[in-house]
Amino acid sequence: MVETPDAPAIATETHRFDLTGGRFPVVESFRVTLSPAQQRQLGELAQALLDGDPRLSLTPDLGARVGSGLATGPALLIEDHSQIRLFERQFDQPYAYRALWLAQDGDLMVVDAPTNAHFERYAEQMLGLARAETLLPSPRPADDSLSGCCLRDHVLIDRVVARAREAGTLTVLPYMGTGGVWALASTVADRARVPVRVAAPAPGLTRRANDKLWFARLISAVVGRAARPKTRAAYGSARLAAEVASLARQHPTVAIKLTDSASAKGNFVLDASAVARLPLEQLRQRLLRRMRVAGWRGQFPVMVAAWEEPVIVSPSVHLWIPELDQGNPIVEAVFDQRLLGEHDEFAGAAPTMLSEEWQQRLAHEAVMFGVVFQRLGYFGRCSFDAIVIGEDLSAARLHWIECNGRWGGVSLPLTLANRLFGDWRKHPFLIEKREHLKAKARPFGEILSALEDALYVRGGAPAGAIIMTPSSIEHGTGFELMAFDDDVERAASRARAVSHRIGKLLGIPPEN
């Protein structure tokens, strides 16, 4: 456990960093300073992790022209979710267009869905953002990654290589740094014979950062075992049943978590009273059946954890981790997540309502995790999720749950708000998300026309709503939006009003 650092100060003045070559501002919300002793301890921990797992480093077989970072010039934007199990179904990619919020003029963007001219014009004409050149790869077979599909599409690769050669460099700006993304970058670099940067960590480090079991061990090493829920690893089905039965005798609710899933898609929550007295073989069969029905294909290990209650709030801390010579990780925001259903699926977020003391604690512990990551070679977007447990905040406990070593449902709107306003805190925003709906399918252009008076237009009043993706609306499965105003209360009211209007357009019954 590393020595606790001094509490950070909330940054009351805007402190913007140009760490992305002007692509988007990085805006500091907290100033966290670690002592030389703390820096040394975290560095020693990172070195021990590297010594024990060389796969965390970038492997030489990717080529000398490829590395982490952001180059000047154009980018290839790609939302490859293949490494996040159960995240989305084949042919229903609700996040296919999210990368557009990071685009600049001259960029290329891979879209794993039919192109949507209405959405592209919406981003360009109403929001004043760039209109990237859209690349639509050949249809991919089931279980293939988007990056792998791009690698086999000779026309697509030729276009990317030509753009890289023309500019003399290229940045691949991915959802996360999967092996396929890095292979794509390496192929472009070799063929174009120019340096290519990937705005993400190396594949091995990406896998570890998004591995719930690996991160649980890091929590213990950095801030102590008391800062994490009771968790156990199961490397096979017999051990899975035994660990579930053991925890079910101690806790009213137990969860099985796929170690590399997201948005609660890989959570299986169990009532302890229903499983504690089952014979182990019967329990094993029941667990395997339930997980397979959800799409799990027998991959181990999985995490077994006590499902802690009551949860007062679930905050997430959002960091930008620059290259080591550019300074420590930067805390851009602390948001409270809105979680719904028995599995705690993400349904939105808002700027945290926790006290300054709680925010300071969250910020400095998140920076300690971030420093370890940075010393391991991590670069790019990263966030850390936690829960605050107890009857009230006066005696509540803070438990860290997982790391999101990727872009996500808060960090993309956060970065978009910084692009639009320079500092998202000038016009705070909320995120509203609904999914798993069976609603009317409506063309995106119709939704835009119907909501025209409620949507933000660049150059107009600094308030309104932005629809984040078109696919869910057009499939009738849900929607995702951000709404902002002069303060959080007004933004919340605006979000509710726009959500209600979208719901009526899609024929969605109002929420209780």
Secondary structure, DSSP 8 states (H G I E B T S, - for coil): --------EEEEEEEEE--STTSS-EEEEEE----HHHHHHHHHHHHHHHHH-GGGS--GGG-TTEEES--SS-EEEE---TTSBTSSBTTB-TTTTGGGGG--TT-EEE-SS---HHHHHIIIIIS-----EEE------TT--HHHHHHT-HHHHHHHHHHHHHHT-EEEEESS--HHHHHHHHHHHHHHTS-EEESS--HHHHHHHT-HHHHHHHHHHHH-GGGS--EEEESSHHHHHHHHHHHHTT-SEEEEEETTB-TTTTEEEEEHHHHTTS-HHHHHHHHHHHHHHTT--S---EEEEE----EEEEEEEEEEE--GGG-S-EEEEEEEEEEETTTTEEEEEEE--S-HHHHHHHHHHHHHHHHHHHHHT--EEEEEEEEEESSSGGG-EEEEEEEE-S--TTHHHHHHHHHHHSSGGGS-EEEEEE-S-------HHHHHHHTGGGB--TTS-S-EEEE--SHHHHHTS-EEEEEE-SSHHHHHHHHHHHHHHHHHHHT-----
